[in-house]
Amino acid sequence: MNYPWIAIPETSIPRARNPLFQHLLDTYVSESNKVASTWKQFTDADLEYKPHVRSSSVDQILRHQLLSERRFFGEFLGTPEPAPDQVLPAVFTMDSATSRFVELVSARLDFFARQPDGWWMETVPFFDVQRQRIWIFWRRVLHTAHHRTQLTVFLRMLDREVPATYGPTADVSWTGADPTNSVAAAGRR
């Protein structure tokens, strides 16, 4: 897939201490790039938008994303993180939130790359249970994808372009895109 904008290029991804764990860094960057691309589709005028009275607003989702990643990674995985009151940009705009998100993701990469095998497999506290660090890491990536999906639905409801994430969308396609939308496509080898 070719993206018109990439927040963190592949050349900026450090090499994991153990190549078997490189996929964690590569996937974390890929998913984070998709989040940043989704955020860039919103304007400052959209920050208070929410499709339903019980829904979170765009602003609330972005703030939650920034703060909850800081908590997941800092509290449960031990990454060096800024103090909680230093996570959110002083002036909260779409551009400042997106820039801060990319900055925080980028700062975690070297830490993750340096970790030995045993560190990833160690069981640590996670809220009120115990989980391996690798499990917590993947739970965070999935949590991030959940919020990105919320925002792509908001974009559609605002009649905005939805960026490609794992393949073409109704708005974005490219030569060679081969979505699986039929039984015949599902049967290809």
Stockholm file with secondary structure:
# STOCKHOLM 1.0

chainA/1-189         MNYPWIAIPETSIPRARNPLFQHLLDTYVSESNKVASTWKQFTDADLEYKPHVRSSSVDQILRHQLLSERRFFGEFLGTPEPAPDQVLPAVFTMDSATSRFVELVSARLDFFARQPDGWWMETVPFFDVQRQRIWIFWRRVLHTAHHRTQLTVFLRMLDREVPATYGPTADVSWTGADPTNSVAAAGRR
#=GR chainA/1-189 SS CCCSCCSSCGGGSCCCSSGGGHHHHHHHHHHHHHHHHHHTTCCGGGTTCCSSTTSCCHHHHHHHHHHHHHHIIIIIICCCCCCGGGTSCSSCCHHHHHHHHHHHHHHHHHHHHHCCHHHHHCEEEETTEEEEHHHHHHHHHHHHHHHHHHHHHHHHHTTCCCCCSSSCCSSCCCTTCCCCCSHHHHTCC
#=GC SS_cons         CCCSCCSSCGGGSCCCSSGGGHHHHHHHHHHHHHHHHHHTTCCGGGTTCCSSTTSCCHHHHHHHHHHHHHHIIIIIICCCCCCGGGTSCSSCCHHHHHHHHHHHHHHHHHHHHHCCHHHHHCEEEETTEEEEHHHHHHHHHHHHHHHHHHHHHHHHHTTCCCCCSSSCCSSCCCTTCCCCCSHHHHTCC
//
